[in-house]
Amino acid sequence: MSSLRDLYQEVIFDHYRRPRNCRPLSDANHKAEGHNPLCGDRITLYLRIEDGVVKDAGFEGAGCAIAIASASLMTEAMKGRTESEVEALFGAFHDMVTTPAGAPTQSAAGLGKLAVLSGVREFPARVKCATLAWHTLRAALQDERGTITTE
């Protein structure tokens, strides 16, 4: 189990050091901003959705390794998915990281690389870091205005 945890940690640090899709989208048609006051994480998420499908996603921001890695992994995972598939992905991810450690949860098998963030549930203070991008995603999909916070 230790080697799996080490692998997960390496994937998280890779996405923190070299985040994927870390760029604004000039042709975005959905955008939202998020802030985690506890950790100081900030993110602006950009989406280009055509015919109900996420064609492209990008983000800008600054924050801890978990917040940036989560945004990077999330933007990779949602490209090419329909809005309803992205909502389902949000639900599965949220369940995975918010279910208390030791409690049964839905399998993370369908989450692909996102499963590397499953260990966050063992550190309740870091859950807000991992879910910031996801709550910002939901706001972008619903065209909410204002800054989304994890508080």
MARFIBA-957272 format. One record per residue: residue in one letter; x, y, z of N, C-alpha, C, O in turn. Coordinates in steps of 0.001 Angstrom, whole numbers, padded with zeros to 6 digits, always signed. Each point is the difference from the previous one (the first is absolute). Layout:
# MARFIBA-957272
AXYZXYZXYZXYZ;...
This chain:
# MARFIBA-957272
M+000819-001189+000000-000819+001189+000000+000867+001258+000000-000387+001037-000540;S+001571-001148+001159+000905+001143+000052+000465+000408-001395+000116+001193-000279;S+000151-002154-000602+000451+000333-001340-001103+000676-000809+000280+000880-000814;L-001533-001287+001031-001126+000651-000676-000135+001441+000480-000222+000905-000805;R+000354-000689+002100-000068+001352+000564+001126+000869-000560-000209+001174-000306;D+001396-001755+000174+001135+000733-000570-000278+000387-001455+000299+001118-000421;L-000877-002058-000342-000345+000285-001388-001019+001129-000076+000156+000927-000794;Y-001198-001001+001619-001022+001051+000021+000622+001350+000334-000323+001010-000626;Q+001208-000993+001604+000658+001240+000401+000839+000565-001148+000027+001212-000209;E+000649-002078-000526+000816+000453-001126-000871+000596-001109+000378+001003-000606;V-001525-001600+000337-000912+000539-001016-000503+001375+000429-000071+000917-000818;I-000275-000770+002084-000467+001295+000509+001093+001052-000164-000274+001103-000474;F+001506-001428+000859+001084+000978-000127+000329+000302-001457+000382+001125-000324;D-000523-002102-000551+000223+000246-001428-001024+001008-000531+000358+000919-000737;H-001616-001090+001105-001041+000925-000459+000131+001372+000666-000450+001002-000557;Y+001051-000950+001721+000250+001291+000652+001163+000723-000686-000085+001193-000291;R+001163-001922+000039+001188+000609-000615-000223+000359-001467+000497+001018-000481;R-001248-001863-000224-000267+000215-001419-001498-000171-000273-000417-000976-000622;P-000387+001938+001097-001450-000155-000159-000416+000004-001469+000496+000785-000809;R-001408-001673+000502-000552-000072-001348-001131+001015-000123-000722+000269+000960;N+000587+000281-002145-001086+000942-000309+000054+001269+000849-001031+000630+000234;C+002204-000256+000222+000158+001208+000812+000195+001186-000949+001116+000437-000282;R-002255+000055-000191-000003+001101-000964-001413+000538-000113-000968-000738+000185;P+000848+002021-000488-001343+000539-000259-000464-000456-001387+000822-000314-000861;L-002109+000280+000654-000556-000324-001315-000641+001262-000560-000963+000520+000563;S+001498-000038-001664-000558+001223-000591-001397-000242-000561-000786+000940-000120;D+000468-002183-000224-001321-000297-000559-000924-000697+001003-000956-000667-000396;A+001240+000822+001691-000850-000611+001037-001394+000619-000038-000151+001204-000207;N-000855-002035+000408-001366+000523+000098-000598-000230+001384-001172+000294+000236;H+001995-000826+000686-000365-000129+001412+001254+000301+000813+001106-000402-000362;K-001299+001112+001462+001147+000379+000835-000490+000182+001427-001120+000456+000228;A+001966-000815+000731-000324+000223+001414+001299+000154+000779+001061-000466-000415;E-001180+001132+001552+001149+000193+000885-000286-000648+001336-001128+000030+000493;G+002168-000621+000092-000131-000650+001297+001120+000409+000932+001097+000356-000431;H-001402-000415+001735+000977+000400+001019-000189-000875+001231-001120-000219+000461;N+002228-000271+000057+000014-000765+001244+000701+000872+001039+001229+000008+000063;P-001990+000729+000753+000612+000919+000965+000911-000694+001016+000968+000597+000470;L-001267-001838-000134+000790-000721+000995+001445-000181-000438+000925+000175+000792;C-000738-000527-002067+001339-000305-000519+000537+001122-000904+001199+000060-000274;G-002089+000820-000181+000408+001071-000896-000039-000378-001469+000435+000773-000853;D-000952-001959+000551-000084-000446-001393-000968+000884-000778-001052+000386+000511;R+001418-000072-001749-000863+000760-000918+000054-000649-001366+001058-000437-000453;I-002209+000377-000201-000046-000602-001329-001034+000721-000855-001065+000387+000480;T+001397-000218-001739-000953+000453-001004-000088-001132-001013+001010-000421-000565;L-002216-000062+000342-000226-001130-000897-000684+000485-001266-000948+000784+000049;Y+001439-001259-001176-000550+000357-001310-000471-001273-000701+000705-001010-000013;L-001896+001067-000566-000536-001138-000739-000499+000452-001361-000557+001088-000145;R+000762-001927-000835-000654+000186-001287-000893-001210-000197+000466-001128-000160;I-001770+001397+000178-000985-001069-000146-000759+000230-001299-000512+001090-000256;E+000452-002134-000554-000727+000052-001265-000946-001188-000062+000408-001142+000212;D-001666+001413-000501-001014-001054-000108-000010-000900+001229-000171-001214-000114;G+000357+001818+001300-000064-000744+001251+001226-000826+000332-000023-000784+000949;V+001110+000946-001724+001231-000774+000219+001142+000962+000338+000155+001040-000640;V+000637-001397+001645+001166+000799+000367+001074-000239-001057+000624-001061-000043;K-000421+002059-000803+000995-000102-001067+001390+000371+000491+000994-000558-000466;D-000915+001507+001416+001291+000410+000537-000203+000565+001392-001081+000481+000340;A+002130-000545+000456-000023+000506+001363+001390+000506+000347+001007-000569-000421;G-000969+001634+001187+001262+000540+000464-000208+000681+001336-001129+000284+000398;F+002220-000027+000288-000094+000705+001276+001248+000826+000229+001071-000272-000544;E-001246+001281+001361+001115+000806+000498-000169+000056+001501-001115-000121+000507;G+002190+000299+000193-000128+000138+001433+001283-000302+000721+001041-000274-000599;A-001150+000333+001893+001121-000279+000878-000544-000699+001230-001114+000274+000446;G+001905-001169+000090-000447-000697+001192+000932-001124+000380+001101-000138-000533;C-001568-000650+001458+000793-001123+000494+000030-001114-001045-000721+000045-000996;A+001555-001029+001240+000175-001106-000943-001303-000736-000267-000272-000378-001139;I-000526+000173+002157-001251-000744-000180-000982+000788-000851-000642-000576-000879;A+000508+001862+001111-000942+000820-000775+000392+000058-001473-000853-000151-000874;I+002121+000366+000598+000459+000102-001390-000076-001359-000686-000453-000086-001141;A+000885-000969+001811-000070-001345-000583-001448-000389-000280-000291-000598-001035;S-000604+000927+001932-001411-000325-000193-000560+000716-001226-000721-000606-000793;A+001046+001890+000628-000460+000756-001169+000577-000587-001283-000704-000114-001004;S+001976-000257+001032+000658-000574-001164-000642-001335-000392-000342-000219-001162;L+000186-000654+002134-000609-001307-000250-001460+000140-000447-000455-000728-000882;M-000263+001654+001488-001404+000214-000339-000155+000460-001443-000850-000512-000728;T+001674+001482+000307-000135+000500-001367+000322-001084-001019-000607-000044-001070;E+001547-000822+001389+000294-001125-000894-001177-000963-000084-000359-000469-001080;A-000234+000184+002230-001055-001014+000082-001303+000422-000665-000769-000853-000443;M+000510+002150+000366-001321+000416-000502-000055+000283-001495-001088+000082-000571;K+002216+000065-000057-000011+000292-001439-000663-001134-000769+000304-001174+000212;G-001213+001541-001107-000696-000972-000824-001238-000594+000648-000712-000786-000623;R+000453+001153+001863-001179-000527+000701-001174+000963-000136+000175+001202-000195;T-001365-001762+000304-001202+000836-000009-000138+000677+001357+000632-000408+000975;E-001456+001433-000920-000230+000694+001265-000558-000953+001058+000377+000090+001168;S-001261-000992-001558-000552-000945+000982+001073-000985+000475-000003-000392+001167;E+000910-000010-002046+001106-000864+000416+000937+000733+000955+000518-000595+000945;V-000303+001883-001190+000848+000802+000887-000653+000142+001371+000688-000060+001019;E-002003+000246-000980-000720+000071+001284+000135-001318+000759+000208+000001+001213;A-000324-001121-001919+000158-001311+000636+001423-000181+000521+000206-000563+001075;L+000772+001041-001838+001393-000051+000421+000205+000826+001266+000703-000419+000919;F-001328+001603-000881+000061+000842+001198-000517-000781+001204+000646-000032+001047;G-001810-000599-001196-000596-000742+001112+000887-001131+000490+000177-000177+001205;A+000381-000590-002133+000867-001119+000370+001281+000490+000679+000447-000583+000987;F+000138+001656-001521+001221+000547+000591-000293+000547+001396+000736-000270+000950;H-001810+001035-000838-000363+000596+001289-000240-001087+001043+000441+000125+001143;D-001134-001184-001531-000237-001119+000909+001325-000623+000441+000190-000310+001176;M+000714+000132-002127+001282-000635+000303+000801+000793+001030+000581-000590+000911;V-000541+001914-001039+000858+000792+000892-000694+000469+001273+000677+000417+000940;T-001999-000473-000880-000697+000494+001193-000506-001094+000919-000368+000281+001141;T+000340-001525-001607-000405-001095+000872+001108-000188+001039+001169-000131-000363;P-001522+000118+001642+001040-000126+001033+000865-001238-000199-000466-001042-000460;A+001725+001184+000815+000950-001109-000114-000537-001196+000782-000478+000153+001124;G+000557-001325-001710-000476-001213+000650-001449-000326-000309-000422-001143+000180;A-000352+002121-000641-001404-000243-000354-000075-000504-001428+000827+000364-000836;P-001822-001207+000550-000116-000496-001377-000369+001128-000955-000768+000898+000343;T+001317-000962-001524-000267+001003-001030-000182-000711-001325+000365-001167-000145;Q-000929+001872-000816-000109-000575-001332+001404-000243-000527+000943+000689+000389;S-000809-001638-001246+001307-000319-000570+000548+001174-000794-000734+000675-000721;A+002013-000443+000859+000675+001047-000768+000447-000531-001352+000670+000701-000758;A-001041-001940+000457+000461-000639-001236-000373+000808-001242+000809+000094-000923;G-001985+000482+000871-000442+000755-001163+000590+001386-000082-000289+000737-000943;L+001105-000365+001902+000566+001346+000027+001360+000099-000677+000532+001100-000155;G+000029-002212-000244+001292+000039-000668+001066+000649+000870+000117-000300+001188;K+000660+001195-001796+001102+000665+000719-000473+000812+001200+000777+000253+000920;L-002040+000157-000920-000514+000788+001124+000089-000764+001318-000004+000606+001072;A+000086-001927-001148+000094-000819+001210+001244+000313+000817+000058-000332+001184;V+000948+000972-001800+001216+000337+000761-000306+000967+001138+000788+000116+000939;L-001910+000571-001009-000371+000951+001053-000859-000639+001096-000478+000698+000894;S+000281-002004-000955-000850-000679+000988+000533+000126+001419-000786+000026+000946;G+002085+000051-000775+000593+000111+001329-000305+001306+000714+000220+000117+001205;V-000727+000866-001942-000317+001298+000599-001039-000151+001108-000004+000769+000961;R-000870-001755-001095-001057-000160+001003+000555-000301+001385-000707+000154+000996;E+001970-000586-000920+000634-000245+001287+000440+001297+000680+000402-000009+001163;F-000482+001129-001900+000434+001294+000514-001124+001017-000244+000042+000727-000992;P-001034-000663+001871-001182+000838-000238+000306+001454-000352-000748+000611-000763;A+001813-000051+001290+000335+001398-000310+000411+000158-001464-000074+001105-000539;R+000506-002183-000112+000457+000078-001388-001107-000304-001012+000193+000184-001202;V-001341-000644+001678-001116-000304-000897-000419+001250-000767-000316-000075-001187;K+000313+001218+001859-000384+001253-000667+000984+000361-001105-000386+000594-001006;C+001642-000945+001185+001005+000239-001046-000311-000846-001233+000058+000482-001131;A-000385-001744+001368-000263-000933-001103-001307+000302-000727-000122-000271-001195;T-000854+000829+001906-001318+000220-000617-000194+001413-000547-001024+000272-000628;L+001965+000620+000846-000162+001377-000485-000256+000043-001499-000963+000627-000441;A+001800-001277-000346-000168+000015-001457-001357-000584-000389-000634+000475-000942;W+000192-001491+001655-001260-000670-000315-001206+000885+000287-000948+000032-000785;H+000978+000682+001897-001106+000931+000293+000015+001164-000987-001050+000521-000375;T+002241-000123-000038+000129+001047-001015-000542-000515-001334-000644+000747-000737;L+000896-001994+000430-000548-000625-001203-001526+000048+000009-000620+000392-000989;R+000032-000784+002082-001467+000009+000097-000535+001414-000211-001013+000183-000675;A+001682+000820+001248-000420+001398-000178+000118+000422-001468-000866+000701-000524;A+001943-001133-000130+000182+000348-001415-001094-000632-000858-000526+000645-000908;L+000184-001891+001189-001048-000677-000756-001352+000687+000168-000821+000008-000918;Q+000599+000567+002098-001279+000650+000299+000055+001508-000235-000951+000711+000323;D+002057-000219-000881+000190+001429-000272-000245+000872+001222-000593+001074-000106;E+001054-001540+001274-000118+000787+001227+001014+001131-000025+001126-000172-000468;R-001525+001306+000965+000901+001155+000082+000527+000138+001409-000594-000527+000941;G+001695+001222-000784+000604+000165+001305+001031-001092+000229+000119-000939-000788;T+000614+001075+001863+001040-000977+000332-000573-001109+000872-000652+000267+001009;I+000894-001490-001396-000421-001168+000749+001018-000219+001098+001204+000091-000242;T-001673-000379+001446+000943-000307+001081-000294-001389+000556-001090-000543-000184;T+002065-000010+000855-000163-001311+000608-000442+000126+001452-000063-000998+000718;E-000237+002187-000291-000465+000219+001378-001500-000039+000072-000571+000165+001078;
